[in-house]
């Protein structure tokens, strides 16, 4: 049976079968979008609800008994502001180091004239599958005398092998060798070519790896937990963990059911408020990088 055909503007034809296919695809994508958005909406709505409403499970889509008690309880801890300051510092400075190191290494590995290019590429990709482990890493940090300093957070993992491979592939596919040869004929050095041609033409992939690195630094917890002892250097995630522990409830020591329910509701409210406090700033960055994100990932992942 032949499906009926209709004409779009410009002479393009679309059949009923295609229309049905597009409808099903849109419904499927819409369903996936709802599955992703609803947990976020629920968390935000719960964080602006009262402890009793959260504990009773009354929150579904909109805040119930609007309240700011969760955020008030979070920001009563002065250490939260210290954590914000440190996390912003680690994110900004760490991301700058990451992007600079990744771009330099990716440009070098993208040059076909680099001696030992395949060997160095193998060394980087090898680290994606194997590493020394926790104890050797700690001994290394101690021998470098950076334990309990900001460098213990900023230097380890300065280059992500995955981001390096994506960036190198992007440069190979986007910047032709003919452009380098033409620049060299005009007397352009490698340094000038990197800063005047490679960096301006690599804005898309730089935006992508910047977002990747920034999210990693913002959510960093384990390195700070292992390498830092000075509370003035703790990132936000460590302080949020302490707040959760301080507000955890020992049900065996509480006999009053009403008090138990109130404490449980406050603990749940704090949990949702802490999620919003810790994720909202980094989520605000994404809209500014969205136009580069898809282009950078797709171009940088075509071939290696």
NORJOWO-V190417 format. One record per helix or strand of 3 or more residues. SS is the DSSP state (alpha for helix, beta for strand). FROM is the first residue (numbers start at 1). LEN is the number of residues. If there is no record, write none. Layout:
SS/FROM/LEN, SS/FROM/LEN
//
This chain:
beta/5/3, alpha/9/3, beta/13/3, alpha/16/32, alpha/51/6, alpha/69/7, alpha/79/32, alpha/117/10, alpha/134/10, alpha/151/4, alpha/161/14, alpha/177/9, alpha/190/12, alpha/203/16, alpha/222/6, alpha/231/3, alpha/236/11, alpha/251/3, alpha/257/44
//
